[in-house]
Amino acid sequence: LSILAGIAAMQPQPFHERRLIYKPTRPVTRPSMQIGGSQAVQSKQMNPMQAVQGAIQGDLFYLHLVEDLAVEGRGKRDIEKNGAEEKVGESEMMDSGDGGDERQPPSTALPTPSPTTKPTTWTLQFRDIPEAGNRRPVTTRLIADVPITAGNAQAFMSALEYTQTSTHHLLGHRLTHNSTSILLFQPLIPPSPSPSPSETTTPQPLDPQTYILQLSVRVADGTKPALMERGVKELMNLKEQLKGVVEVDVVERGVLDTRVR
């Protein structure tokens, strides 16, 4: 983490997200729009809500309802390495979105909330399946983030005919290097719905020894080759800087398929 902070020339910013995964309740119908990042990007002026509506009307996708659990005054957490590391590599460039760490034992301390927390904030996230036949050395796909600023977010999902299927947390740090967003985090699994008094109610790491590094660049207009190439160049330059620290790879397209089968 300290090496990433040195490269980015900034202090890592802790984050904690609770992510609710939603699945549509209605049957899959014939798509009414093209599938895959750069193909769907051809609708040039598509705003985030239009992207979600397009997904709802065509192929059906899993959606993420993300709650920001960030609070002020939380404790620091050193997300750093011990022996085994996770090869990471989701490097994305989006029309709207998102794409190791070091060698010290990780601290077991989770960020500590202060007594005064921020109001709950939710964001509805749509992620398209990555572009097929991509010749770039990164993953590219359309994404949309829709802030929910008022009302009941879960009731809103029910109104869209989506039902919750699972929950997990992401806990880690974020940094920015030029236009590249850097996330270093662990996935956390919540406890069972009715734990015994002796069981912890705190979400626990899926794998305590594994941390995920995600590098990504948001591209406002994916139809402009110059913007796309500039984003690719930034990602490749950062990957080169991280050589000897962590190996960054591109995730297989099928692993990132968010469509409902």
ChimeraX attribute file (.defattr): number of C-alpha atoms within 10 A of each C-alpha:
attribute: neighborCount
match mode: 1-to-1
recipient: residues
	/A:1	21
	/A:2	16
	/A:3	15
	/A:4	24
	/A:5	16
	/A:6	11
	/A:7	15
	/A:8	18
	/A:9	12
	/A:10	13
	/A:11	15
	/A:12	23
	/A:13	13
	/A:14	21
	/A:15	19
	/A:16	20
	/A:17	19
	/A:18	21
	/A:19	21
	/A:20	19
	/A:21	18
	/A:22	21
	/A:23	19
	/A:24	20
	/A:25	13
	/A:26	9
	/A:27	9
	/A:28	16
	/A:29	11
	/A:30	9
	/A:31	14
	/A:32	12
	/A:33	13
	/A:34	15
	/A:35	21
	/A:36	20
	/A:37	25
	/A:38	22
	/A:39	17
	/A:40	21
	/A:41	23
	/A:42	14
	/A:43	15
	/A:44	13
	/A:45	12
	/A:46	17
	/A:47	14
	/A:48	20
	/A:49	16
	/A:50	14
	/A:51	23
	/A:52	22
	/A:53	12
	/A:54	18
	/A:55	23
	/A:56	21
	/A:57	15
	/A:58	16
	/A:59	19
	/A:60	22
	/A:61	22
	/A:62	22
	/A:63	26
	/A:64	22
	/A:65	24
	/A:66	24
	/A:67	19
	/A:68	16
	/A:69	19
	/A:70	19
	/A:71	18
	/A:72	12
	/A:73	13
	/A:74	16
	/A:75	12
	/A:76	15
	/A:77	18
	/A:78	19
	/A:79	27
	/A:80	22
	/A:81	20
	/A:82	14
	/A:83	10
	/A:84	10
	/A:85	18
	/A:86	16
	/A:87	17
	/A:88	19
	/A:89	21
	/A:90	23
	/A:91	27
	/A:92	29
	/A:93	31
	/A:94	28
	/A:95	29
	/A:96	21
	/A:97	21
	/A:98	26
	/A:99	25
	/A:100	27
	/A:101	23
	/A:102	19
	/A:103	18
	/A:104	13
	/A:105	13
	/A:106	17
	/A:107	12
	/A:108	10
	/A:109	11
	/A:110	18
	/A:111	19
	/A:112	13
	/A:113	14
	/A:114	12
	/A:115	10
	/A:116	9
	/A:117	13
	/A:118	12
	/A:119	10
	/A:120	10
	/A:121	15
	/A:122	23
	/A:123	18
	/A:124	21
	/A:125	20
	/A:126	24
	/A:127	26
	/A:128	26
	/A:129	23
	/A:130	27
	/A:131	19
	/A:132	16
	/A:133	8
	/A:134	14
	/A:135	8
	/A:136	10
	/A:137	14
	/A:138	21
	/A:139	26
	/A:140	33
	/A:141	27
	/A:142	29
	/A:143	24
	/A:144	23
	/A:145	21
	/A:146	17
	/A:147	16
	/A:148	16
	/A:149	11
	/A:150	8
	/A:151	8
	/A:152	10
	/A:153	19
	/A:154	16
	/A:155	12
	/A:156	12
	/A:157	18
	/A:158	14
	/A:159	10
	/A:160	13
	/A:161	14
	/A:162	20
	/A:163	19
	/A:164	18
	/A:165	11
	/A:166	13
	/A:167	16
	/A:168	19
	/A:169	22
	/A:170	20
	/A:171	25
	/A:172	23
	/A:173	22
	/A:174	20
	/A:175	22
	/A:176	21
	/A:177	18
	/A:178	10
	/A:179	14
	/A:180	23
	/A:181	20
	/A:182	23
	/A:183	24
	/A:184	25
	/A:185	23
	/A:186	23
	/A:187	20
	/A:188	21
	/A:189	18
	/A:190	17
	/A:191	14
	/A:192	11
	/A:193	7
	/A:194	8
	/A:195	10
	/A:196	9
	/A:197	7
	/A:198	6
	/A:199	10
	/A:200	12
	/A:201	14
	/A:202	11
	/A:203	17
	/A:204	17
	/A:205	18
	/A:206	15
	/A:207	11
	/A:208	12
	/A:209	16
	/A:210	21
	/A:211	26
	/A:212	19
	/A:213	24
	/A:214	23
	/A:215	25
	/A:216	27
	/A:217	27
	/A:218	23
	/A:219	22
	/A:220	16
	/A:221	19
	/A:222	25
	/A:223	16
	/A:224	11
	/A:225	10
	/A:226	11
	/A:227	16
	/A:228	21
	/A:229	12
	/A:230	14
	/A:231	22
	/A:232	21
	/A:233	13
	/A:234	17
	/A:235	25
	/A:236	16
	/A:237	11
	/A:238	18
	/A:239	17
	/A:240	12
	/A:241	13
	/A:242	17
	/A:243	11
	/A:244	9
	/A:245	14
	/A:246	18
	/A:247	17
	/A:248	23
	/A:249	15
	/A:250	16
	/A:251	17
	/A:252	12
	/A:253	16
	/A:254	10
	/A:255	9
	/A:256	15
	/A:257	16
	/A:258	16
	/A:259	17
	/A:260	12
	/A:261	9
